[in-house]
């Protein structure tokens, strides 16, 4: 038995967002729009009561992994996702629909 909180990231297409949950409670999300074969990340948010736990990074990593698994591409309009992709280059370069510019 562990006292560590259970963190799960899932896609919620009805809400057009990837969600991060801690022990089943919604803790944040990465909102997106879609274009055929492309996920356009528009906003990422972790709720204040869950800040400082690394959840945004876990959310970004899992969401990008789900896009990769589905064979899609991304457009990171959201500043957090854009920064995450840059920080972890070249790991996610293959997901970019077009190269990042400043």
HUFEN-V609617 format. One record per backbone hydrogen bond with DSSP energy under -1.0 kcal/mol. CO is the residue of the C=O (numbers start at 0). NH is the residue of the N-H. E is the energy in kcal/mol with one decimal. If there is no record, write none. Layout:
BEGIN
co=[CO,CO]
nh=[NH,NH]
e=[E,E]
END
This chain:
BEGIN
co=[5,7,9,11,11,15,16,17,18,19,19,20,21,24,26,27,28,29,30,30,32,34,36,37,38,39,40,40,42,44,46,47,53,54,55,56,57,58,59,60,61,62,63,64,65,66,67,72,73,74,74,77,78,79,80,81,82,83,85,87,89,91,94]
nh=[22,20,18,14,16,31,11,29,9,26,27,7,24,21,46,19,44,17,41,42,39,37,72,34,74,32,76,77,30,28,49,50,57,58,59,60,61,62,63,64,65,66,67,68,69,71,70,38,96,40,76,81,82,83,84,85,86,87,88,90,92,94,73]
e=[-3.4,-3.0,-3.2,-1.3,-1.5,-2.8,-3.0,-2.5,-2.3,-3.1,-1.2,-2.3,-2.1,-2.6,-2.7,-2.1,-2.9,-2.3,-2.3,-1.2,-3.2,-3.8,-2.2,-2.2,-2.0,-2.2,-1.2,-1.7,-3.0,-2.7,-2.7,-1.4,-1.8,-2.8,-2.7,-2.7,-2.3,-2.8,-2.8,-2.0,-2.2,-2.2,-2.4,-2.6,-1.7,-2.5,-1.7,-2.7,-2.6,-1.5,-1.6,-2.7,-2.4,-2.6,-2.6,-2.2,-2.9,-1.8,-1.5,-1.9,-1.3,-1.8,-3.2]
END
